[in-house]
Amino acid sequence: MQTAGTGALERVRAAWARARQRWWVRWGVDLALVALVLTAVAAWQTRHLPGAGTQAPDFTLTSLSGEQVSLASLRGKPVVLAFWAPWCGVCGAESSNLAQLRRLAGDSAHVVSVALAYDDVAAVRRFTQEHAVDYPVLLGNDSLQEAWRVNMFPTVFFLSPEGRIERSVVGYTTLLGLSWRWIL
């Protein structure tokens, strides 16, 4: 004997079985699961970084060209601030995306990078030449790395024109991913 609840359950199971046979439903479920996993991984990787809405730790650093650059001097425009290391292969792969973002942003934003965890300035120069880096490169140090709580490379912060952290991402990010985060 079948109860009303059991019959409804059987109809739901049958409907789900039919839906799973449609390719777009299977793909939709798979894409939703992948998106969920990627979101969870991104949240886990950025859990120790300064949070959204906090004032970005200030700094004054020397660029590869020898000039002094402070974070405060970049205020007035959004800032994309990328932390990287010259020995990091993923950082090398992402460098062209940062260069393209800089070209896309034009004068509407600053795209700046900070080299960390390097043995000598020659290693940083070598990296910039090998990867045709055309955006400003600042020479960071251990205290800066500590202040920003960067412990993985690359790490990119997106700052408001007022110098507040809006979002961050750890690991390789495509041009589309950088653009999407910069625009939001």
C-alpha positions as CSV (number, residue, x, y, z in Angstrom):
1,M,0.0,0.0,0.0
2,Q,1.3,3.4,-1.0
3,T,0.8,6.5,1.1
4,A,0.3,10.0,-0.4
5,G,3.8,11.0,0.8
6,T,5.5,7.9,-0.7
7,G,3.7,8.6,-4.1
8,A,4.9,12.2,-4.1
9,L,8.5,11.0,-3.3
10,E,8.4,8.6,-6.2
11,R,7.2,11.3,-8.5
12,V,10.0,13.6,-7.4
13,R,12.5,10.8,-8.0
14,A,11.1,10.1,-11.4
15,A,11.2,13.8,-12.3
16,W,14.8,14.1,-11.1
17,A,15.8,11.0,-13.1
18,R,14.3,12.5,-16.3
19,A,16.0,15.9,-15.6
20,R,19.4,14.2,-15.1
21,Q,19.1,12.7,-18.6
22,R,19.1,16.2,-20.1
23,W,22.7,17.3,-20.7
24,W,22.1,20.9,-19.7
25,V,20.9,19.9,-16.3
26,R,23.9,17.7,-15.7
27,W,26.2,20.5,-16.9
28,G,24.4,23.0,-14.8
29,V,24.7,20.9,-11.6
30,D,28.4,20.3,-12.4
31,L,29.1,24.0,-13.0
32,A,27.3,24.9,-9.8
33,L,29.5,22.4,-7.8
34,V,32.7,23.7,-9.4
35,A,31.7,27.3,-8.6
36,L,31.0,26.3,-5.0
37,V,34.4,24.5,-4.7
38,L,36.3,27.5,-6.2
39,T,34.5,30.0,-4.0
40,A,35.3,27.8,-0.9
41,V,39.0,27.6,-1.9
42,A,39.2,31.3,-2.5
43,A,37.7,32.1,0.9
44,W,40.1,29.6,2.5
45,Q,43.2,31.1,0.8
46,T,42.3,34.7,1.8
47,R,41.2,34.0,5.3
48,H,44.3,35.5,7.0
49,L,44.6,38.6,4.7
50,P,43.4,42.0,5.9
51,G,39.6,42.1,5.3
52,A,37.5,44.1,3.0
53,G,36.7,47.6,4.2
54,T,39.9,47.9,6.3
55,Q,42.4,50.6,5.6
56,A,45.3,49.3,3.6
57,P,48.6,49.2,5.5
58,D,50.6,52.2,4.3
59,F,54.2,52.0,2.9
60,T,56.9,53.9,1.2
61,L,59.0,51.7,-1.0
62,T,61.8,52.1,-3.6
63,S,60.9,51.2,-7.2
64,L,63.3,49.4,-9.5
65,S,63.9,52.8,-11.2
66,G,65.0,54.2,-7.8
67,E,62.1,56.5,-7.0
68,Q,60.3,56.5,-3.7
69,V,56.6,55.5,-4.0
70,S,54.1,55.6,-1.1
71,L,50.7,54.0,-1.1
72,A,49.3,57.3,0.0
73,S,50.6,58.9,-3.2
74,L,48.4,56.5,-5.2
75,R,45.1,57.6,-3.6
76,G,42.4,59.2,-5.8
77,K,42.2,56.2,-8.1
78,P,41.6,52.5,-7.6
79,V,44.7,50.5,-7.0
80,V,45.5,46.9,-8.1
81,L,48.4,45.9,-5.9
82,A,50.1,42.6,-6.7
83,F,52.6,40.9,-4.4
84,W,54.9,38.4,-6.0
85,A,58.3,36.7,-5.8
86,P,60.8,36.3,-8.6
87,W,61.1,32.5,-8.0
88,C,57.4,32.0,-8.3
89,G,56.4,30.4,-11.6
90,V,52.7,31.3,-11.2
91,C,53.7,34.9,-10.7
92,G,55.5,34.8,-14.0
93,A,52.4,33.4,-15.7
94,E,50.2,36.1,-14.1
95,S,52.5,39.0,-15.0
96,S,51.2,39.3,-18.5
97,N,47.6,39.5,-17.2
98,L,48.6,42.4,-14.9
99,A,50.3,44.1,-17.9
100,Q,47.1,43.7,-19.9
101,L,45.0,45.0,-17.0
102,R,47.2,48.1,-16.8
103,R,46.7,48.8,-20.5
104,L,42.9,48.3,-20.1
105,A,42.7,50.5,-17.0
106,G,44.7,53.3,-18.7
107,D,44.6,56.4,-16.4
108,S,41.5,55.2,-14.5
109,A,43.5,53.0,-12.0
110,H,47.0,52.3,-10.8
111,V,48.4,48.8,-11.4
112,V,51.5,48.3,-9.2
113,S,53.4,45.3,-8.0
114,V,55.6,44.6,-5.0
115,A,58.4,42.1,-5.2
116,L,58.9,40.1,-2.0
117,A,61.0,37.1,-0.9
118,Y,63.9,37.8,-3.2
119,D,67.6,37.2,-2.6
120,D,68.8,40.3,-4.5
121,V,67.6,43.1,-6.7
122,A,69.2,41.4,-9.7
123,A,66.7,38.5,-9.3
124,V,63.8,41.0,-9.5
125,R,65.3,42.7,-12.5
126,R,65.8,39.4,-14.2
127,F,62.1,38.5,-13.6
128,T,60.9,41.8,-15.0
129,Q,63.0,41.4,-18.1
130,E,62.1,37.7,-18.7
131,H,58.3,38.5,-18.3
132,A,58.3,41.9,-20.1
133,V,56.9,43.6,-17.0
134,D,55.8,47.1,-18.0
135,Y,54.0,48.2,-14.8
136,P,55.7,49.7,-11.7
137,V,57.7,47.3,-9.5
138,L,58.4,48.2,-5.9
139,L,60.9,46.4,-3.7
140,G,59.2,45.1,-0.6
141,N,60.7,43.7,2.6
142,D,59.8,41.3,5.4
143,S,58.0,43.9,7.5
144,L,55.7,44.8,4.6
145,Q,55.0,41.2,3.9
146,E,54.0,40.8,7.6
147,A,51.9,44.0,7.6
148,W,49.9,42.8,4.6
149,R,49.9,39.2,5.9
150,V,51.0,37.8,2.5
151,N,52.2,34.2,2.8
152,M,51.4,32.9,-0.7
153,F,52.3,34.2,-4.1
154,P,50.9,35.8,-6.1
155,T,48.5,37.7,-3.9
156,V,46.6,40.7,-5.4
157,F,44.7,43.3,-3.5
158,F,42.1,45.7,-5.0
159,L,42.0,49.0,-3.2
160,S,39.4,51.8,-3.3
161,P,40.5,55.3,-4.3
162,E,40.5,56.1,-0.6
163,G,43.0,53.3,0.2
164,R,40.6,50.8,1.7
165,I,40.9,47.1,0.8
166,E,37.9,46.1,-1.3
167,R,38.9,42.5,-2.2
168,S,41.8,40.2,-2.6
169,V,42.8,37.0,-4.4
170,V,45.5,34.5,-4.0
171,G,47.0,32.4,-6.8
172,Y,46.9,32.7,-10.5
173,T,44.1,35.0,-11.8
174,T,43.2,35.4,-15.4
175,L,42.8,38.7,-17.1
176,L,39.0,38.2,-16.9
177,G,39.3,37.5,-13.2
178,L,41.4,40.5,-12.6
179,S,39.1,42.7,-14.7
180,W,36.0,41.4,-13.0
181,R,37.4,42.1,-9.5
182,W,38.7,45.5,-10.5
183,I,35.4,46.7,-12.0
184,L,33.2,45.5,-9.1
